[in-house]
Amino acid sequence: MSYNTKNTMNSMIQATRPTTSQTTNTNSNTNTNTSSNSAIQTVVEDNEADQLQVPRSLRQSVEQSLTQYFNELDGQQTTALYDLFMHQVEAPLFECVMQHTQDNQSKAAALLGLNRGTLRKKLKQYDLL
């Protein structure tokens, strides 16, 4: 049985952060006793401390994301991981590079080390052209 990799890869890409409403609810809840508030605040602070441990390199980010992905699989089988991963990584790569080069395909191709024709093919593949 194949695992629904789309949801897992989406969670792999997104960082886990408390939302503004969670933080606001934690800080504005005045009906709970002080010990409950401090316990909740401690949890929020622990989560924030965990977030501060940002990987220092792209390689570390990928390793961290893949480790999380495999942990979320929880023993279930997956297939075509390479294609799934490349699709998840290439699309934002091309989006960011095109934005950085102000949609100049020649500059983007040079930056990526690709032939301009290859870049155009990839941009079309990801509906970016």
Contacts in CASP RR format, 6 or more apart in sequence:
PFRMAT RR
TARGET T0000
AUTHOR 0000-0000-0000
METHOD contacts of the structure
MODEL  1
MSYNTKNTMNSMIQATRPTTSQTTNTNSNTNTNTSSNSAIQTVVEDNEAD
QLQVPRSLRQSVEQSLTQYFNELDGQQTTALYDLFMHQVEAPLFECVMQH
TQDNQSKAAALLGLNRGTLRKKLKQYDLL
1 76 0 8 1.000
1 77 0 8 1.000
2 76 0 8 1.000
2 77 0 8 1.000
2 78 0 8 1.000
2 79 0 8 1.000
3 73 0 8 1.000
3 76 0 8 1.000
3 77 0 8 1.000
3 78 0 8 1.000
5 78 0 8 1.000
5 81 0 8 1.000
5 84 0 8 1.000
8 69 0 8 1.000
8 72 0 8 1.000
8 73 0 8 1.000
9 69 0 8 1.000
9 84 0 8 1.000
9 85 0 8 1.000
9 88 0 8 1.000
11 68 0 8 1.000
11 72 0 8 1.000
12 65 0 8 1.000
12 66 0 8 1.000
12 68 0 8 1.000
12 69 0 8 1.000
12 72 0 8 1.000
12 88 0 8 1.000
13 65 0 8 1.000
13 88 0 8 1.000
13 92 0 8 1.000
15 51 0 8 1.000
16 47 0 8 1.000
16 51 0 8 1.000
17 47 0 8 1.000
17 51 0 8 1.000
18 26 0 8 1.000
18 44 0 8 1.000
18 47 0 8 1.000
18 48 0 8 1.000
22 44 0 8 1.000
23 44 0 8 1.000
26 37 0 8 1.000
26 40 0 8 1.000
26 41 0 8 1.000
26 44 0 8 1.000
27 41 0 8 1.000
29 37 0 8 1.000
29 40 0 8 1.000
32 40 0 8 1.000
55 61 0 8 1.000
55 63 0 8 1.000
55 64 0 8 1.000
62 89 0 8 1.000
66 85 0 8 1.000
90 122 0 8 1.000
90 126 0 8 1.000
91 126 0 8 1.000
91 128 0 8 1.000
93 112 0 8 1.000
94 108 0 8 1.000
94 119 0 8 1.000
94 122 0 8 1.000
94 123 0 8 1.000
94 126 0 8 1.000
94 128 0 8 1.000
95 126 0 8 1.000
95 128 0 8 1.000
97 108 0 8 1.000
97 111 0 8 1.000
97 112 0 8 1.000
98 105 0 8 1.000
98 108 0 8 1.000
98 123 0 8 1.000
98 128 0 8 1.000
100 108 0 8 1.000
100 111 0 8 1.000
101 107 0 8 1.000
101 108 0 8 1.000
101 111 0 8 1.000
105 116 0 8 1.000
105 119 0 8 1.000
105 120 0 8 1.000
105 123 0 8 1.000
106 116 0 8 1.000
108 119 0 8 1.000
109 115 0 8 1.000
109 116 0 8 1.000
109 117 0 8 1.000
109 118 0 8 1.000
109 119 0 8 1.000
112 119 0 8 1.000
114 122 0 8 1.000
120 129 0 8 1.000
123 129 0 8 1.000
END
